[in-house]
Amino acid sequence: MPSMQLGGPDQISTDGSGRQLVSGELPDLLEFYRSVNASTSADGVLDALQRAAATLCAPLGVLAAVRLPIQSNDWNAIQLGTSVFLHPNVPDGWWSEYTALAPTRFAPALHLARSSLVSYTWTESMRLLEPIGIDRWSVELAYKYGMRDGFICPVGGRWMIAYWSKRDICTLLTPTARILLQTTSCLAAQRLEQLTAPDVGRIGTRSRLTAREVAVLRLVSNGQQASEIAGSLGIGEETVRSHLKKAQTKLGARNRAQAACEALRQNLIP
């Protein structure tokens, strides 16, 4: 089988605006696949990714591979060495500070990675979400550690491969480079899935919602009051309130609105 090698000897040139044009030798995908499959540790997989990233976009480095928890923002299921694997070039201190702040704050990278079908830069995600105030915490923290921009490759809503750079990379990444980074990230995530033990903690420890609790939350998300829900489902109002209370407890919510929002985030209700 011929290797999927593209381009010639010159790796990268730039146009008048400074945009990198990948016109030379791109990563040999077959060789990358062999290298990743031969890796016997997460570190080996990330090192292979680092070599590919350096070829595609010189300022880009591997940040981490993350196996996403099933439950939104469930930081008990995100553990270093089990579901998170950092590359050695990550700035010292960033991860410990990130994990200290993230459980109580909005984490845009994880939010988008769970639902996105395409890769994106950190700068692009900030333009999309337009965070203000406390919601900018992850950006400010990245700046503190010299990380100006990054690139996120979601893989099937289960894994996220993250890269970082000391420069804004929006103008540096060509469409070809983006496609190949996504491809190599998918291959890396597949190998990491094989190398890592089944992550029981990924499922979480909360009790599952019953069919009635899901039905009640779905109607709450539609704006119905308890009396309307009771009429729609043919049950009493007290039964509705009981279902809501139990659902709130299971979802760790403080009120019915938060419970409905959390159920939506976890794709428990349409």
Long-range contacts (C-beta under 8 A, 24 or more apart in sequence): 1-30, 3-28, 3-29, 3-30, 3-31, 4-28, 4-29, 4-30, 5-29, 5-30, 5-31, 11-55, 12-58, 17-171, 18-171, 18-172, 19-171, 19-172, 19-174, 20-57, 20-172, 20-173, 20-174, 20-177, 21-174, 22-56, 22-174, 22-176, 22-177, 25-55, 26-55, 26-56, 26-176, 26-180, 27-51, 27-52, 27-55, 27-56, 27-180, 27-184, 29-180, 29-183, 29-184, 29-187, 32-184, 32-187, 33-187, 36-187, 36-188, 36-191, 37-191, 39-191, 39-195, 40-195, 41-195, 42-85, 42-192, 42-195, 42-196, 43-85, 43-88, 45-85, 45-188, 45-191, 45-192, 45-195, 46-85, 46-87, 46-188, 47-87, 48-188, 49-87, 49-161, 49-184, 49-185, 49-188, 50-87, 50-89, 52-180, 52-181, 52-184, 53-163, 53-181, 53-184, 56-177, 56-180, 56-181, 57-165, 57-169, 57-172, 57-173, 57-177, 57-181, 59-165, 59-166, 59-167, 59-169, 59-172, 60-151, 60-163, 60-164, 60-165, 60-169, 60-181, 61-87, 61-89, 61-163, 61-164, 61-165, 62-87, 62-89, 62-161, 62-162, 62-163, 63-87, 63-90, 63-147, 63-150, 63-162, 63-163, 63-164, 64-90, 64-95, 64-161, 64-162, 65-159, 65-160, 65-161, 65-162, 65-188, 65-189, 65-192, 66-110, 66-113, 66-159, 66-160, 66-161, 66-162, 67-158, 67-159, 67-192, 67-193, 67-196, 67-199, 67-202, 68-110, 68-113, 68-114, 68-157, 68-158, 68-159, 68-160, 68-202, 69-201, 69-202, 69-204, 70-202, 70-203, 70-204, 70-266, 71-204, 71-206, 71-266, 72-111, 72-114, 72-262, 72-265, 72-266, 73-102, 73-103, 73-107, 73-110, 73-265, 74-204, 75-99, 75-102, 75-103, 76-201, 76-204, 76-205, 77-199, 77-201, 77-202, 77-203, 77-204, 79-201, 82-196, 82-197, 82-199, 82-201, 83-196, 83-199, 83-201, 83-202, 85-192, 90-164, 91-145, 91-146, 91-147, 93-145, 94-141, 94-142, 94-145, 94-147, 97-141, 98-138, 98-141, 101-137, 101-141, 102-138, 105-134, 105-135, 105-137, 105-138, 106-131, 106-134, 106-135, 107-138, 108-135, 108-138, 109-138, 109-152, 109-160, 109-162, 110-160, 112-152, 112-154, 113-152, 113-154, 113-157, 113-160, 114-154, 114-157, 115-157, 116-152, 116-154, 117-154, 118-154, 118-182, 119-151, 119-152, 119-153, 119-154, 119-178, 119-181, 119-182, 119-185, 120-151, 120-152, 121-149, 121-150, 121-151, 121-152, 121-169, 121-170, 121-173, 122-149, 122-150, 122-151, 122-152, 123-149, 123-168, 123-169, 123-170, 124-170, 125-152, 151-178, 151-181, 153-181, 153-182, 153-185, 153-186, 155-185, 155-186, 155-189, 156-189, 158-189, 158-193, 159-189, 159-192, 159-193, 161-185, 161-188, 161-189, 206-250, 206-251, 206-252, 207-250, 208-250, 209-247, 209-250, 209-251, 209-263, 209-268, 210-243, 210-246, 212-243, 213-243, 213-244, 213-246, 213-247, 213-250, 214-263, 214-268, 214-269, 216-240, 216-243, 216-244, 216-247, 217-244, 217-247, 217-259, 217-260, 217-263, 217-268, 217-269, 218-263, 218-269, 218-270, 220-244, 220-256, 220-257, 220-259, 220-260, 221-260, 221-261, 221-263, 221-264, 221-269
